Amino acid sequence: MKVTQEAPSKESMIVLESLRKAVAQALDRKKRLGQYAVVWQDGQPTIIGDDKPETSRQKD
């Protein structure tokens, strides 16, 4: 992976904003439908939502 200290290009910022908007819309739709979602939170995947499974598979 190439890491630079340059500011993102205008095109990159447009793509990033589009992705953020799409994810926000998808999460909002899932919430309105009462569905759960898996999101990254505090360095690990987390299940959110009213209908999330009672128990999740535990690591061995």
C-alpha positions in Angstrom: 0.0 0.0 0.0 1.3 3.4 -0.9 0.9 6.0 1.9 1.4 9.7 1.0 1.2 13.0 2.9 -0.5 14.7 0.0 -4.0 16.0 0.3 -6.6 13.8 -1.5 -7.5 14.9 -5.0 -10.9 16.6 -5.8 -12.0 13.4 -7.5 -11.1 11.3 -4.5 -13.0 13.5 -2.2 -16.1 13.3 -4.5 -15.9 9.5 -4.4 -15.4 9.4 -0.7 -18.4 11.7 -0.1 -20.5 9.5 -2.4 -19.6 6.3 -0.5 -20.3 8.0 2.8 -23.7 9.1 1.6 -24.5 5.6 0.2 -23.6 3.9 3.4 -25.6 6.4 5.5 -28.7 5.8 3.3 -28.3 2.0 3.5 -28.0 2.1 7.3 -31.0 4.4 7.6 -33.0 2.1 5.4 -32.1 -0.9 7.5 -33.0 1.0 10.6 -36.4 2.0 9.3 -37.0 -1.6 8.2 -36.1 -2.9 11.6 -33.1 -4.9 10.3 -29.7 -5.2 12.0 -26.4 -4.2 10.5 -22.8 -5.1 11.2 -20.5 -2.1 11.5 -16.9 -1.5 12.6 -16.8 0.1 16.1 -14.0 0.4 18.6 -11.7 -1.7 16.4 -14.0 -4.6 16.0 -17.2 -5.6 14.1 -20.3 -4.9 16.1 -23.9 -5.8 15.4 -26.4 -3.0 15.8 -30.2 -2.8 15.5 -33.3 -3.9 17.2 -33.4 -7.4 15.6 -29.8 -8.3 16.1 -29.2 -12.0 17.0 -29.3 -12.8 20.7 -25.9 -14.5 20.6 -23.2 -14.2 18.1 -20.6 -16.9 17.3 -17.7 -16.7 19.7 -14.1 -17.0 18.8 -12.3 -20.3 19.6 
